[in-house]
Amino acid sequence: MTICALLLTNAGTGHADPYAAPGPAPVLAPSTLDARYAAERRAIEQALATARQVGDDERARALGAFLQPGRRFLYFDARGDGRAIEVIGDLTRARRVVLLVPGADTTLSYFDDRAGKPWSAPAGGARALWRQAHAVTPDPGIAVVAWLGYAAPRTFSSDVLTDERAEQGAASLRRFLRRLHRVNSHARVALLCHSYGSVVCGRAALAGSGTAGDAWRSVTDIALYGSPGTTAWSAKRLGGTARVWAGRGSADWMQDVPHVRIFGLGLGPDPVSPDFGARVFDAGGSGHSDYLAPGSPSLRNLTYIALGRPHDVTLG
């Protein structure tokens, strides 16, 4: 086995990782956004050079796409499975900021597309929602953020049975909301949380009001879709002043997952169950990866939730 192959095999396992740790970047503020985007672009260029050097072809293809003109990243870390936060739209002028929080198996290599379904990946889903919002109204006044700000677990791993990864992700999400509030304190925020990402959002919501202050109070909507649970026992525990939504497509295998929580194992009640108390929206026949598929009822309703138009949402 070559040295390059060893490096790639060990990446993210606690052994040698060929990719550099993130360097210093400008603090987020309206006046520093362009400098921040430029710094993260340089980090992506450096990671692309490393990927080519070590023969990481899959990562190189993904990073090459990140460098397409017009793409802007607020954060990037190539180590392990990677983390990235991409922005579509103008954060400083947006009336609504929409955060897409993805679930298990999300990596840099699958940030744009997964198995030919771009809507099932964070950036591809963000673009699908952006296009749908502009189809609904010519001036939606939104910015969409594809937020891979945590180490997503693997579907077939013990990590998905507990909230440990979610707790780490929740802390990162709360920090990001505080920084976002400094960039645009007037914007209202919607969290669209898919699969294990709904556990991240749940943990953030349970602690949000006490640690994020005004930044958390800017969250008006939390949408949980394809969710295994949030660790909360009811939507009231999550919402505060926010509307809590839940949806599951009829073809989503998540309906067969046990919704329990015992001694820290399991993720709690089913968010679409009547006892949980969320506003259940129509997700049509969506499969687990298809909630943001163009033309789907779930994309239409998630877009209305993102826009803060609850009366236009079709209930399930």
C-alpha positions, -999 to +999 in steps of 0.1 A: +000+000+000+013+034-009+019+062+015-009+082-001-033+053+003-023+050+040-029+087+045-064+085+029-073+053+048-063+069+081-079+103+075-104+111+102-095+081+123-071+099+147-040+090+126-022+112+100-045+134+080-030+149+048-052+180+050-042+212+070-062+225+099-082+257+092-061+288+095-071+322+110-100+339+093-116+373+097-142+375+124-177+376+110-191+411+106-208+429+077-176+447+068-155+415+068-178+391+048-159+395+015-125+390+032-140+359+049-152+345+016-118+351+001-099+334+030-121+303+028-116+302-010-079+301-005-083+273+021-103+253-005-076+259-031-049+246-007-070+215+001-076+209-036-038+209-042-034+184-013-061+162-027-044+161-061-010+155-045-022+125-024-045+111-052-078+117-034-097+119-067-132+120-051-123+149-028-105+167-057-137+166-078-158+180-050-133+208-042-130+217-078-167+223-079-165+244-047-142+268-066-167+276-094-173+313-098-198+328-075-197+302-047-190+316-013-181+298+019-181+311+055-162+281+068-142+251+054-123+223+071-110+195+048-098+172+076-116+138+080-150+138+063-148+176+063-170+205+072-183+234+051-207+263+054-219+278+021-240+309+015-264+316-013-277+351-014-268+383+006-265+377+043-264+414+052-296+423+034-317+392+038-350+395+057-350+357+062-319+334+066-326+297+060-301+271+075-302+236+060-288+212+086-280+179+070-280+144+085-259+112+086-234+103+059-228+140+049-193+147+039-174+171+017-174+146-012-213+146-010-218+182-003-231+190-038-247+158-049-254+123-037-260+094-061-272+118-089-297+135-066-283+170-059-313+179-038-303+152-013-270+170-005-266+202+015-256+226-013-278+210-039-307+211-015-300+248-008-300+256-045-333+237-049-349+257-021-334+290-035-349+284-069-383+274-054-384+305-033-378+327-064-405+307-082-429+316-054-421+353-053-397+375-074-383+390-042-382+364-014-356+384+006-338+353+017-302+339+020-298+302+022-270+285+042-259+250+036-246+242+071-223+212+074-209+226+106-205+193+125-191+158+121-221+139+108-223+103+119-225+073+096-259+057+092-246+023+100-228+032+132-235+034+169-232+072+167-267+075+152-282+059+183-271+086+207-270+124+207-233+128+213-225+140+178-256+161+179-246+178+211-213+188+195-231+200+164-256+219+185-229+239+202-214+248+168-249+257+155-255+280+185-222+297+179-230+302+143-263+318+151-246+342+174-221+352+147-249+354+121-268+378+144-237+401+144-238+401+106-276+408+103-294+414+136-327+421+118-330+388+098-354+361+110-341+326+108-356+293+098-339+260+106-346+231+081-333+200+098-330+167+080-326+132+095-299+133+122-297+170+116-330+173+134-312+159+165-286+187+161-314+213+159-333+197+188-302+198+211-296+234+200-332+244+207-332+228+241-302+249+252-307+278+228-326+303+248-301+302+277-270+305+256-277+324+224-299+352+237-312+375+209-296+352+183-318+323+193-349+344+196-344+353+159-354+317+150-390+318+140-394+283+125-378+248+131-387+222+105-379+185+112-381+162+083-371+125+079-364+128+116-355+099+140-363+122+170-349+152+187-343+139+223-371+164+233-404+149+246-425+176+229-425+204+204-432+228+233-397+221+247-382+231+214-402+260+202-401+288+227-414+315+203-406+295+172-431+274+152-421+237+152-429+217+121-425+181+112-429+160+081-423+125+068-428+112+033-448+080+028-417+064+012-393+073+040-378+043+058-375+064+089-411+055+097-399+020+107-372+032+132-382+028+169-387+061+186-375+055+221-350+070+245-337+048+274-305+054+294-292+078+267-298+055+238-324+064+212-336+098+202-370+101+217-406+105+204-415+106+167-418+143+157-448+136+134-468+118+161-498+137+175-485+135+211-453+154+201-473+184+191-455+197+161-473+213+131-472+183+106-468+194+070-476+174+039-444+157+026-462+137-001-445+105-012-409+116-004-383+091+003-357+098+029-334+117+006-361+134-016-376+161+006-360+189-015-366+173-048-380+198-074-417+196-079-423+177-046-450+188-020-423+187+006-401+212-012-430+235-017-440+234+020-404+237+033-400+267+011-431+283+026-418+275+061-384+291+051-402+322+038-422+326+071-455+320+054-472+294+077-507+299+062-495+287+028-482+254+042-503+224+033-508+203+065-504+166+066 
